[in-house]
Amino acid sequence: GKEIPLEVSSSGVRVGNEEIYTAFLQNISDRIQMEHKIKSAYEELENFSYIAAHDLREPLRGISNYSTFLLEDYSDKLDEEGVRKLKTLQKLSQRLEKFIESLLYYSRLSKEEMVCDVVNLNELISDVLISLDISIRWQKIKIIFDKNFPDITCQKIKIREIYHNIITNAIKYNTKSMKKIEIGYLIDNKVP
């Protein structure tokens, strides 16, 4: 008197002039129930990772900012070991910030439909620069960004990740004595 999910597998064989078919029916209720439990656990894990990552960002930024301020204001009063420890604290904070950004990114990917929207690139790039502010100040990099970008239709999360990666790499691999990053775009091979 109740419906149950079944999996059917069948095969056929010819014996003389006759074809004989066999079919096997298997009750897969337990498998379906397990799949639902796994899906539910996965959704709970996604929600937890999003909430945890979001809640960790603010205190982490505080730690990173204060270590930067201590280096700027008190490095002449600290010995070499004290300066080294503060720099290590900064680097560890930046690494954790990147990890948290990744957690947020992947939790957003699963929560949001990947739809195209009209995106203001000036705001998006400004937001990326704010998230990288500590690295930019620490490396003493001059950013040239005229905020003259057009609006585009795109998947915002993916484009933000692209700009984040490009700017992060520009910071990381910049070996010039006077560090500078220019953010611009081309239209028909001409700078607007």
Stockholm file with secondary structure:
# STOCKHOLM 1.0

chainA/1-192         GKEIPLEVSSSGVRVGNEEIYTAFLQNISDRIQMEHKIKSAYEELENFSYIAAHDLREPLRGISNYSTFLLEDYSDKLDEEGVRKLKTLQKLSQRLEKFIESLLYYSRLSKEEMVCDVVNLNELISDVLISLDISIRWQKIKIIFDKNFPDITCQKIKIREIYHNIITNAIKYNTKSMKKIEIGYLIDNKVP
#=GR chainA/1-192 SS CCCCCEEEEEEEEEETTEEEEEEEEEECHHHHHHHHHHHHHHHHHHHHHHHHHHHHHHHHHHHHHHHHHHHHHHTTTSCHHHHHHHHHHHHHHHHHHHHHHHHHHHHHHHHSCCCCEEEEHHHHHHHHHHHTHHHHHHTTCEEEECCCCCEEEECHHHHHHHHHHHHHHHHHTCCCSSCEEEECCCBTTBCC
#=GC SS_cons         CCCCCEEEEEEEEEETTEEEEEEEEEECHHHHHHHHHHHHHHHHHHHHHHHHHHHHHHHHHHHHHHHHHHHHHHTTTSCHHHHHHHHHHHHHHHHHHHHHHHHHHHHHHHHSCCCCEEEEHHHHHHHHHHHTHHHHHHTTCEEEECCCCCEEEECHHHHHHHHHHHHHHHHHTCCCSSCEEEECCCBTTBCC
//
